[in-house]
Amino acid sequence: MGAKNGNGARPASPRMQTVCIGSKSSDFPLLPFICKMEEAFELPVLFNGQNLLLPAQLQAWGYSHRILVRLKDQTLIFEPDEERNYRAVLSDPERTPDLQLVKAIVTTLKSLFR
């Protein structure tokens, strides 16, 4: 098996970042660490006849996941709903992105994650 790091856990792959919240002290006797995995990737999106590679991040979110997609200076959060369709959540509701681009991202996500 692989080597372990200083706290006894196996190190994450170079592309994956593990974020742990908590402490080793008795602050959390039953749940010493809460960890979530985040993996960055480039999302290929066909939009207006152009192939775009958008920076994205896959996050475990409760019993599901969400995907953060960076557009210029705004982050869009895509979450699957009960019917496994993706909905977009705006990080800044005052600045709405191009709705056709959002639809193109959803189309790509559906094809990749179904």
Sequence and secondary structure as in RCSB ss.txt:
>XXXX:A:sequence
MGAKNGNGARPASPRMQTVCIGSKSSDFPLLPFICKMEEAFELPVLFNGQNLLLPAQLQAWGYSHRILVRLKDQT
LIFEPDEERNYRAVLSDPERTPDLQLVKAIVTTLKSLFR
>XXXX:A:secstr
     TTSS    TTEEEEEEE SSTTSSS  EEEEEEEEEEEEEEETTEEEEEEEEEEEETTEEEEEEEETTEE
EEEEE TTS EEEEES TTS   HHHHHHHHHHHHHHH 
